[in-house]
Amino acid sequence: MRLRERLVLVLVSAIASAAITACAEEAAPSPDDEWGMEGALEPTPPPGKEDSEYRKGLLVATNTTRTQVWTARNKWEDKDTAAAKKAGVAWAADSGLTWDEKYEAWLRSMTWTTSADGQYQTIQLSTPWGKTLPSPALECAEMSLFLRITFSAWYELPWFMESVDGTGKRVYFGHNGVRTATGRYASSPEFAIAYKDTSATPPAAGAPWPQDATLRKKKVAGGDDIQPVVGGAGFGAYLDEIHLNKRAGYFTVMALDYLGSANLADSANTFNIVPDTVRPGDMLLERWQKSGIGHTLVVKDVVQLGEGNFDITTISGSMPRRQGKRESGQASKSYFTSDYAGGAGTNWEGDVYSRLGGGAKRWRVAKNVGGYWTNTWMAADEASWINSTDYTAIGLRPARFEQILGQVSPDQQRTELLAQIADARAHLRQHPASCSARERRERAFEDLYDLSARTWGTTRTALDRQYRTADDYVFAELSYGQSKTCCWNSTTSAMYDVVMAFEADEQAKAAAAGTCVSPTVFMNQADGYARWQAFAAAHGQPSAWLPWSEDEGCNQRDVAVDTIATEGAPATAFCALGGGGGTCTDAQEPNDGRTAAKAIGVGTTSGLQICAGDSDWFAVSGARTVTIAFSHAAGDLDLVAYDASGTQIAISDTTNDTEQVSLPAGGTVKIYGYSGATNAYTLTVR
């Protein structure tokens, strides 16, 4: 998650002067010189008692021939014009759909495909020219912005977002370029003069796609911009592949540099919607404090289940950037029903969530109203609208979503909640400082506790003994606004290994003394992070540990010790799980981290055990094949292979009674229980 602190264009909104953003964007050198801007921009006063649907924007008759990105030849409500009657990327000729309905159809038409890293499902994007590409790698607010800008540019629809600079001057990002009421803003690009539009001469089938070498080098500011779809190049290369109008590509990079979820939360650009009217293309914004924290999901599919109930599937980006990830109906429901989505509760600072700008939103559409571009809504959407200052109605929405979303079987709910927990743990193995992953894991556990108590009468302690792992205690949930760890986006999988090896050493010493201790929480302690840095150095891996960095705007940078979120703590104390210090062990312990891996030769080792909160690591000297054998019915164990540098190279996670991987000389393997499973096993090296 990241904060767009340096550049956020905060718009007229009911969130007062709060600089709210999504997916925690990284602080980085300003791209002002690149785009001709004039530094950080400030929020404007809130709109008062009324919504923003009639506030005038730019004059339609303004001469924008030099700054124009694309010409708005179509209107969002067109159905019967020649352009509207044509077949498109996701609709047939004479569809009778408005362009806003076509945007919805485009989102629905996207098929799911496997992400570049093979870890999850992502969207397959279709273009008007018959090209298909998997999702770009973006953070969460960037995903929503990218989709709406792309569609508007392809079909020459009016689009803009409103903002102000430090002097109170209104700045409009849109099809006319980056402008104020009096002309071009600062030295921002003259898109029509500086860049090409080859839309008038699309290539024939099989002909080379026109490329813009300079656009292909453009990257989005803040964090790594590595796009797997275009061979690891930046976002500009991806945009070059989907736009004949290269101006739209340049504009999109700039818009993502300067716009974030604060702009999406603002009533100048989106509006709050009634829960029962949600549809593809809408978005869900989470806000849990006034400045800096949030998350954005794009609604992909809405499936009617009958009796007024429906299931929502969403797309989420993340920071570090990744391809848009499919969030299941159960996972999406957990977002829609959270107080963070504009609920009636309050955060730790006493702020009411309904006043922080979160919840289900829909894009406003730009119309010519009295000769001015005006961000309002489609005529058919008026009944879906909730005034941005109607905090009572906004605050009731999470409870309403609880009533109408995803009435599926308890077994399916449990399966999906366990998948959410596993996904959060997997993210922490790559980015161990992630506070959002810790929070998602604990939210899923809370839902699992509630479901299991109501359906099967299972206690929290029983569930913890079945599903908790040591990771959940090492990476306990932190209070974001009081914990500097939450601003640290650049932690790595190698650092995760150091933290877990430290924990294994801690448990081994306690076991030798005949006691049990709860793991040290990975967070900013009284000595900062010195204990893990020293441990890495003492075990010959000083370069594995990186110093803390302010990867996002961090008001809590100077806290002495981070704060553990008491409401997100596991219900059962670690030592009550039956793990560390107990009787569940084997002769190879301690070997609970990569740096503590036990060397093992060719042959079979029996009597091994995965206990609650446990993982086993083994190292081999030569290139080997490693197999574990166990009874799957007694507990599902999985096997992961790493090369000599600690990079994961393979995983065997079937539902069979054996798992097998191959690894190179100097490699290691990890054995762990899926979703906290425990079991005995044998290990064979060949």
C-alpha positions in Angstrom: 0.0 0.0 0.0 1.4 3.4 -0.8 0.9 7.1 -0.2 1.0 9.6 -3.1 2.2 12.3 -0.7 4.5 14.2 -2.9 2.1 14.7 -5.8 -1.5 14.0 -4.9 -3.9 16.5 -6.5 -6.5 16.5 -3.8 -9.9 17.6 -5.1 -12.9 19.4 -3.7 -14.3 16.9 -1.4 -16.2 16.1 1.8 -13.0 14.8 3.4 -11.9 18.3 4.2 -8.1 18.8 3.8 -7.2 15.2 4.4 -4.6 13.9 2.0 -6.1 10.5 1.5 -4.5 8.1 -1.0 -4.6 4.4 -1.9 -2.1 1.6 -1.8 0.5 3.6 0.0 2.5 5.3 -2.7 6.3 5.7 -2.4 8.0 9.1 -1.9 10.3 9.7 -4.8 12.0 12.6 -6.6 9.3 14.8 -8.0 8.6 14.4 -11.8 7.8 18.1 -12.0 10.7 18.8 -14.3 9.6 15.9 -16.6 6.1 17.2 -16.9 6.5 20.9 -16.4 4.5 21.1 -13.2 5.0 23.4 -10.2 5.5 21.2 -7.2 3.2 19.7 -4.7 -0.4 20.6 -4.9 -2.9 21.3 -2.0 -6.5 20.3 -1.3 -9.3 22.7 -1.8 -12.1 23.4 0.8 -15.0 20.8 0.9 -18.0 21.6 -1.2 -20.3 22.3 1.7 -23.8 20.8 2.1 -24.3 19.9 -1.6 -22.7 17.4 -3.9 -20.5 18.5 -6.8 -22.6 17.4 -9.7 -23.3 21.0 -11.1 -19.9 22.6 -10.5 -18.6 24.1 -13.8 -15.4 22.9 -15.3 -13.6 24.3 -18.4 -15.5 26.1 -21.1 -16.3 23.6 -23.9 -15.5 26.4 -26.4 -11.9 26.7 -25.1 -9.2 26.6 -27.7 -7.2 23.5 -26.7 -5.7 22.7 -30.1 -2.2 22.6 -28.7 -2.9 20.8 -25.4 -5.5 18.4 -26.6 -4.9 14.7 -25.8 -7.9 13.4 -27.7 -11.0 15.1 -29.1 -14.3 14.3 -27.3 -16.3 13.5 -30.4 -18.8 11.3 -28.5 -21.1 11.7 -25.5 -21.4 9.2 -22.7 -25.2 8.9 -23.2 -25.0 8.4 -27.0 -26.9 5.4 -28.2 -28.0 6.2 -31.7 -25.1 8.1 -33.3 -23.1 6.5 -36.1 -20.2 5.9 -33.7 -22.5 4.5 -31.0 -24.1 2.0 -33.4 -20.8 0.4 -34.4 -19.6 -2.9 -32.9 -16.9 -2.5 -30.3 -14.5 -4.3 -28.1 -17.3 -6.0 -26.1 -20.6 -5.3 -27.9 -22.3 -5.9 -31.2 -23.4 -3.3 -33.7 -26.7 -1.6 -32.9 -26.3 -2.6 -29.2 -28.5 0.1 -27.9 -26.0 0.7 -25.0 -24.7 4.0 -23.8 -21.0 4.4 -23.7 -21.1 4.1 -19.9 -22.9 0.8 -20.3 -20.2 -0.2 -22.9 -17.5 0.5 -20.3 -19.4 -1.9 -18.0 -19.6 -4.5 -20.8 -15.8 -4.1 -21.5 -15.0 -4.9 -17.8 -17.4 -7.9 -17.9 -15.8 -9.2 -21.1 -12.3 -9.5 -19.7 -11.3 -13.1 -19.2 -9.2 -14.4 -16.4 -5.7 -15.6 -17.0 -2.7 -16.7 -14.9 -0.4 -13.9 -13.7 3.1 -13.7 -15.0 4.5 -15.1 -11.7 1.9 -18.0 -11.8 0.6 -17.1 -8.3 -3.0 -15.8 -9.0 -5.6 -15.0 -11.7 -5.4 -11.6 -13.5 -7.4 -10.0 -16.3 -6.9 -10.3 -20.0 -7.3 -6.9 -21.6 -8.9 -6.7 -25.1 -8.4 -3.7 -27.4 -10.5 -2.2 -30.3 -7.8 -3.5 -32.7 -8.1 -7.1 -31.8 -5.0 -7.2 -29.5 -5.2 -8.9 -26.1 -2.7 -8.4 -23.3 -2.7 -9.5 -19.7 -3.1 -6.8 -17.0 -0.3 -4.2 -16.5 1.4 -4.2 -13.1 -0.1 -1.2 -11.1 -1.0 -0.2 -7.6 -4.6 -0.2 -6.7 -5.8 3.4 -7.5 -3.7 3.3 -10.7 -5.6 0.3 -11.9 -9.0 2.2 -11.7 -7.5 5.3 -13.3 -5.8 3.3 -16.1 -9.0 1.5 -17.1 -11.2 4.6 -17.2 -8.7 6.8 -19.1 -7.9 4.0 -21.6 -11.6 3.5 -22.5 -12.3 7.2 -22.7 -9.3 7.8 -25.0 -10.1 4.8 -27.3 -13.7 5.9 -27.9 -13.1 9.7 -27.8 -15.3 10.4 -24.8 -15.0 13.5 -22.6 -13.1 12.8 -19.4 -11.4 14.9 -16.7 -10.5 15.0 -13.1 -10.5 18.2 -11.1 -7.7 19.4 -8.7 -6.1 22.6 -7.3 -2.5 23.8 -6.8 -1.0 25.5 -3.8 -2.4 28.9 -4.7 -6.0 27.6 -5.0 -5.9 27.5 -8.8 -8.1 24.8 -10.3 -6.3 22.3 -12.4 -8.1 19.9 -14.8 -6.5 16.6 -16.0 -8.4 15.4 -19.0 -8.9 15.0 -22.7 -8.1 18.7 -23.1 -4.7 18.2 -21.5 -3.6 19.7 -18.2 -5.3 23.1 -17.9 -6.8 25.8 -15.8 -9.7 28.1 -16.7 -7.2 30.5 -18.3 -5.0 28.1 -20.3 -2.3 25.5 -20.1 -1.2 24.7 -16.5 2.4 25.8 -15.9 4.7 24.2 -18.5 2.7 21.0 -18.8 2.9 19.2 -22.1 1.3 20.5 -25.2 0.2 17.0 -26.1 -1.2 17.8 -29.6 2.1 19.4 -30.6 4.6 17.2 -28.7 3.3 13.7 -29.4 1.8 11.7 -32.3 -1.7 10.4 -32.9 -1.7 7.6 -35.5 -5.4 6.6 -35.0 -6.3 7.8 -38.5 -4.1 5.1 -40.0 -4.5 1.9 -38.0 -2.2 -0.9 -39.3 -3.6 -3.6 -41.5 -4.0 -7.1 -40.1 -0.6 -8.6 -39.7 1.2 -5.3 -40.2 3.7 -4.0 -37.6 2.2 -1.9 -34.7 3.4 1.7 -34.8 5.7 2.3 -31.9 6.9 5.4 -30.0 10.4 4.8 -28.7 10.3 7.7 -26.2 6.9 6.6 -24.8 8.3 3.1 -24.4 10.9 4.4 -22.0 8.4 6.2 -19.7 7.8 4.9 -16.2 5.3 5.7 -13.5 6.9 7.6 -10.5 7.1 6.1 -7.1 8.4 2.5 -6.7 9.5 0.0 -9.3 7.6 0.1 -12.6 8.4 -3.3 -14.2 5.8 -4.6 -16.6 6.1 -8.4 -17.2 3.8 -8.2 -20.3 6.4 -6.1 -22.2 9.5 -7.9 -21.1 10.1 -5.9 -17.9 10.0 -2.5 -19.5 8.0 0.3 -17.9 4.4 1.3 -18.1 5.0 3.5 -21.2 5.9 0.4 -23.2 2.6 -1.3 -22.2 0.6 1.9 -23.2 2.5 2.0 -26.5 1.1 -1.5 -27.2 -2.5 -0.5 -26.7 -2.8 3.1 -28.0 -2.5 4.3 -31.6 -3.0 7.8 -30.1 0.4 8.0 -28.4 -0.7 11.3 -26.8 -3.0 9.2 -24.6 -0.1 7.0 -23.6 2.0 10.0 -22.4 -1.1 11.5 -20.7 -1.8 8.3 -18.8 1.7 8.1 -17.4 1.5 11.7 -16.2 -2.0 11.2 -14.8 -0.8 8.2 -12.7 2.1 10.3 -11.5 -0.2 13.1 -10.2 -3.5 11.5 -9.4 -4.3 8.9 -6.7 -7.1 7.5 -4.6 -7.6 10.9 -2.9 -9.0 12.0 -6.3 -11.1 8.9 -6.6 -12.6 9.5 -3.1 -13.4 13.1 -4.1 -17.0 14.0 -4.9 -15.7 16.1 -7.8 -14.8 13.0 -9.7 -16.8 10.1 -8.4 -20.1 9.7 -6.4 -21.3 7.4 -3.7 -23.7 4.7 -4.8 -26.5 2.7 -3.2 -25.3 -0.8 -2.4 -28.0 -2.6 -4.4 -27.0 -0.8 -7.6 -23.3 -1.8 -7.8 -22.1 -2.9 -11.2 -18.9 -3.6 -13.2 -16.6 -0.6 -13.5 -17.6 0.8 -10.1 -14.9 0.8 -7.4 -14.6 0.2 -3.6 -12.4 2.5 -1.6 -11.2 1.8 1.9 -10.1 4.6 4.2 -9.0 4.0 7.8 -7.5 7.4 8.7 -7.5 11.0 7.4 -4.1 10.9 5.8 -2.1 8.4 3.9 -3.9 5.1 4.1 -6.3 3.4 1.8 -7.1 0.7 -0.8 -9.0 0.6 -4.1 -10.7 -2.3 -5.9 -12.3 -2.3 -9.3 -15.6 -4.2 -9.6 -15.2 -6.8 -12.4 -18.3 -9.0 -12.2 -21.6 -8.9 -10.4 -23.5 -12.2 -10.5 -27.2 -12.4 -9.4 -27.8 -15.2 -6.9 -31.5 -14.7 -6.5 -33.7 -13.4 -3.8 -32.0 -10.0 -4.1 -28.5 -11.4 -3.3 -25.5 -11.2 -5.6 -21.8 -12.0 -5.7 -19.1 -9.4 -6.6 -15.7 -10.2 -8.0 -13.1 -7.4 -7.9 -9.6 -6.6 -9.3 -7.0 -5.3 -6.9 -3.6 -3.7 -7.6 -0.9 -3.4 -4.9 2.3 -1.8 -3.9 4.9 -3.0 -4.8 3.1 -2.9 -8.2 1.6 -6.2 -9.5 -0.8 -7.3 -12.2 -4.4 -6.8 -11.3 -5.4 -9.7 -9.0 -8.7 -11.5 -8.9 -10.4 -11.1 -5.6 -13.1 -13.8 -5.1 -16.6 -13.1 -4.0 -15.8 -13.9 -0.4 -12.6 -11.8 -0.4 -14.5 -8.9 -2.1 -17.3 -9.1 0.5 -14.8 -8.7 3.3 -13.8 -5.3 1.8 -17.4 -4.1 1.1 -18.6 -5.0 4.6 -15.7 -3.5 6.4 -16.1 -0.2 8.4 -13.1 1.0 6.4 -15.5 1.2 3.4 -17.2 4.2 4.9 -18.9 2.5 7.9 -20.4 3.9 11.0 -17.5 3.0 13.3 -14.6 5.1 14.3 -10.8 4.6 14.0 -8.2 4.9 16.8 -8.1 8.6 16.3 -11.8 9.0 16.8 -12.6 9.8 13.2 -15.9 8.4 11.9 -15.2 6.1 8.9 -18.2 7.4 6.9 -16.5 10.9 6.8 -13.2 9.6 5.5 -14.3 9.1 1.9 -14.5 5.3 1.6 -17.1 3.1 0.2 -18.7 2.1 -3.2 -18.1 4.7 -5.8 -19.0 5.3 -9.5 -17.2 7.5 -12.0 -18.8 10.8 -12.8 -19.2 11.5 -16.5 -18.2 14.7 -18.2 -21.1 16.5 -20.0 -21.6 19.8 -21.7 -23.8 21.7 -19.3 -24.5 25.3 -20.3 -21.3 25.4 -22.3 -19.1 24.0 -19.6 -17.6 20.6 -19.1 -19.3 19.4 -15.9 -18.6 16.2 -14.0 -22.0 14.8 -13.2 -23.8 11.4 -13.6 -25.7 9.5 -16.3 -29.4 10.4 -16.2 -30.2 6.7 -15.4 -27.9 6.9 -12.3 -29.7 9.5 -10.3 -31.5 6.9 -8.2 -28.1 5.2 -7.5 -26.6 8.4 -6.1 -25.9 9.2 -2.4 -24.9 12.8 -1.6 -21.3 12.9 -0.4 -22.3 14.6 2.8 -25.1 12.2 3.7 -22.9 10.5 6.3 -25.8 8.5 7.7 -26.6 6.8 4.4 -22.9 6.3 3.6 -22.4 4.7 7.1 -25.2 2.2 6.6 -23.7 0.7 3.4 -21.3 -1.9 4.9 -24.3 -3.4 6.8 -26.4 -3.5 3.7 -23.6 -5.2 1.8 -23.4 -7.8 4.5 -27.1 -8.6 3.9 -27.0 -8.9 0.1 -23.5 -10.2 -0.8 -22.5 -13.8 -1.4 -24.9 -16.1 0.3 -22.8 -19.3 -0.3 -22.4 -22.5 1.7 -20.4 -22.4 4.9 -17.9 -24.9 3.5 -17.3 -22.6 0.6 -16.9 -19.6 2.9 -14.4 -21.4 5.0 -12.4 -22.5 1.9 -12.3 -18.9 0.6 -11.4 -17.5 4.0 -8.5 -19.9 4.3 -7.4 -18.9 0.8 -7.4 -15.3 1.9 -5.2 -16.1 4.9 -2.8 -18.1 2.7 -2.6 -15.3 0.2 -1.8 -12.7 2.9 0.9 -15.0 4.3 2.4 -15.5 0.9 2.5 -11.7 0.4 4.3 -11.4 3.8 6.9 -13.9 2.7 7.8 -11.5 -0.1 7.3 -8.2 1.8 7.4 -8.9 5.6 6.8 -5.3 6.6 3.4 -5.2 4.8 0.8 -4.0 7.3 -2.0 -4.3 4.8 -1.3 -8.1 4.4 -1.2 -8.5 8.2 -4.6 -6.7 8.5 -6.1 -8.8 5.7 -5.0 -12.0 7.4 -6.5 -11.0 10.7 -9.8 -9.8 9.1 -10.1 -13.2 7.4 -9.5 -14.9 10.7 -12.2 -12.8 12.4 -14.6 -13.9 9.7 -13.5 -17.5 10.1 -14.0 -17.4 13.9 -17.5 -16.0 13.5 -18.5 -18.5 10.7 -17.1 -21.5 12.6 -18.8 -20.5 15.9 -22.2 -20.0 14.2 -22.0 -23.0 11.9 -20.0 -25.7 13.7 -19.7 -24.4 17.3 -15.9 -24.4 17.0 -14.1 -22.3 19.5 -11.4 -19.7 18.6 -8.8 -21.7 20.4 -9.6 -24.8 18.4 -9.4 -22.9 15.2 -6.1 -21.3 16.1 -4.6 -24.7 17.0 -5.7 -26.0 13.6 -4.8 -23.1 11.4 -2.4 -20.7 13.1 1.3 -20.6 12.1 4.3 -19.0 13.8 4.2 -16.4 11.0 0.9 -15.0 12.4 2.7 -14.2 15.7 5.9 -12.9 14.2 4.1 -10.7 11.8 1.3 -9.6 14.1 -1.0 -6.9 12.9 0.2 -3.3 13.6 -1.7 -0.1 14.2 -0.8 1.7 10.9 -0.9 5.3 12.2 1.4 4.4 15.1 3.9 2.1 13.4 6.8 3.1 11.2 7.2 -0.4 9.9 4.0 0.2 7.8 5.8 2.8 5.7 8.5 0.3 4.7 7.6 -1.2 1.3 11.0 -2.4 0.2 11.5 -5.4 2.5 12.3 -8.6 0.7 11.9 -12.4 0.9 15.5 -12.6 2.1 14.6 -10.4 5.0 11.6 -12.7 5.7 14.0 -15.6 6.0 16.2 -13.7 8.4 13.2 -12.9 10.6 12.0 -16.5 10.7 15.5 -17.8 11.3 15.7 -15.4 14.2 12.4 -16.8 15.5 13.6 -20.4 15.1 16.7 -19.6 17.1 14.6 -17.9 19.7 12.4 -21.0 20.0 15.3 -23.4 20.1 16.9 -21.5 23.0 13.6 -21.5 24.9 13.1 -25.3 24.2 16.6 -26.0 25.5 15.7 -24.2 28.7 12.4 -26.1 28.9 10.2 -23.1 28.4 8.1 -21.5 25.7 8.2 -17.9 24.6 6.0 -16.0 22.2 7.9 -15.0 19.1 9.4 -11.4 18.9 7.1 -9.4 16.7 8.8 -8.1 13.6 8.3 -4.3 14.0 10.2 -1.2 15.1 11.3 -2.2 18.6 13.2 -0.2 21.2 16.4 -0.9 19.2 14.7 -0.3 15.9 15.5 -3.3 13.7 19.1 -3.9 15.0 18.4 -7.4 16.4 17.6 -8.8 13.0 20.4 -6.9 11.3 22.9 -8.3 13.8 21.5 -11.8 13.4 21.9 -11.7 9.6 25.5 -10.5 10.0 26.3 -13.1 12.6 25.1 -15.8 10.2 27.1 -14.6 7.2 24.3 -12.7 5.4 24.8 -9.0 6.2 23.7 -8.0 2.8 20.3 -9.7 3.2 19.2 -7.0 5.6 18.2 -3.6 4.3 17.9 -0.5 6.4 14.5 1.0 7.1 13.4 3.5 4.4 10.5 5.9 4.2 9.0 4.3 1.1 5.7 6.2 1.6 4.8 9.4 3.4 5.2 8.5 7.0 3.8 10.8 9.7 4.8 8.1 12.3 8.4 8.0 11.2 9.7 9.1 14.7 7.7 6.7 16.9 10.0 5.0 19.4 8.2 1.6 19.3 5.5 0.4 16.9 2.1 -0.5 18.3 0.5 -3.9 18.0 -3.2 -3.7 17.0 -4.9 -5.3 20.0 -8.1 -5.9 18.0 -6.2 -8.0 15.5 -4.3 -10.3 17.8 -4.7 -14.1 17.5 -7.3 -15.3 20.1 -4.9 -17.9 21.4 -1.4 -17.3 22.9 1.4 -18.8 20.9 2.5 -21.1 23.7 -1.0 -22.5 24.0 -0.9 -23.9 20.5 1.1 -26.9 21.5 4.2 -25.7 19.5 7.5 -24.3 20.8 8.5 -25.8 24.1 5.9 -28.6 23.9 6.2 -32.3 23.1 5.7 -31.9 19.3 9.2 -32.0 17.8 11.7 -34.1 16.0 15.4 -34.9 16.0 16.2 -32.3 13.3 15.0 -29.3 15.2 15.7 -26.4 15.3 15.5 -25.9 11.6 12.6 -23.4 11.2 14.3 -21.0 8.8 16.6 -21.0 5.8 19.6 -19.9 7.7 18.9 -22.7 10.2 18.4 -25.3 7.5 19.8 -28.8 8.5 22.3 -30.3 6.0 21.0 -33.6 4.7 22.5 -36.2 2.4 21.1 -38.8 0.0 18.7 -41.3 1.5 15.5 -41.3 3.5 15.0 -39.6 6.9 12.0 -40.8 9.0 10.3 -39.5 12.2 10.0 -35.9 11.0 7.1 -33.7 12.2 5.4 -30.5 11.2 4.0 -29.0 14.4 1.6 -26.1 15.0 3.3 -22.9 13.9 6.2 -24.9 12.4 8.2 -25.2 9.2 11.2 -27.4 8.5 14.2 -26.5 6.3 16.8 -28.7 4.9 19.9 -28.0 2.8 21.6 -30.1 0.1 25.1 -29.9 -1.3 24.6 -31.2 -4.8 21.7 -31.0 -7.3 19.0 -33.3 -5.9 15.4 -34.4 -6.1 13.6 -34.1 -2.7 10.4 -36.0 -1.9 8.2 -35.9 1.2 5.7 -38.7 2.0 2.8 -38.4 4.5 -0.9 -39.1 4.8 -2.8 -36.2 3.3 -5.9 -37.1 5.2 -4.0 -36.4 8.4 -2.8 -32.9 7.3 -1.8 -31.3 4.0 1.9 -30.6 3.8 3.6 -28.6 1.0 7.2 -28.5 -0.3 9.1 -25.4 -1.6 12.5 -25.3 -3.3 15.0 -22.4 -3.2 18.2 -22.0 -5.0 21.5 -21.1 -3.3 20.7 -17.4 -3.3 17.4 -18.0 -1.5 15.2 -17.4 -4.5 12.1 -19.6 -4.7 12.3 -21.8 -7.8 9.6 -24.4 -7.4 6.7 -25.4 -5.2 4.8 -28.7 -4.9 1.4 -28.1 -3.2 -0.9 -30.9 -4.5 -3.5 -32.8 -2.5 -1.6 -36.1 -2.8 0.3 -38.1 -0.2 3.7 -37.0 -1.7 5.2 -33.8 -2.8 8.4 -33.6 -4.9 10.8 -30.8 -6.1 14.2 -30.6 -7.8 16.8 -28.1 -6.8 20.3 -27.1 -7.7 23.5 -27.5 -5.7 23.5 -25.4 -2.6 19.7 -25.2 -2.6 17.3 -25.6 0.3 13.8 -26.9 0.8 11.0 -25.9 3.1 8.2 -28.1 4.4 5.2 -26.5 6.0 1.5 -27.3 6.7 -1.1 -25.8 4.4 -3.3 -23.4 6.3 -1.7 -24.5 9.6 -1.9 -28.3 9.0 0.3 -30.6 11.2 1.5 -34.0 10.3 4.3 -36.6 10.4 6.4 -37.2 7.3 9.5 -38.8 5.8 12.0 -37.1 3.5 13.9 -38.7 0.7 16.8 -37.2 -1.2 18.0 -38.6 -4.5 
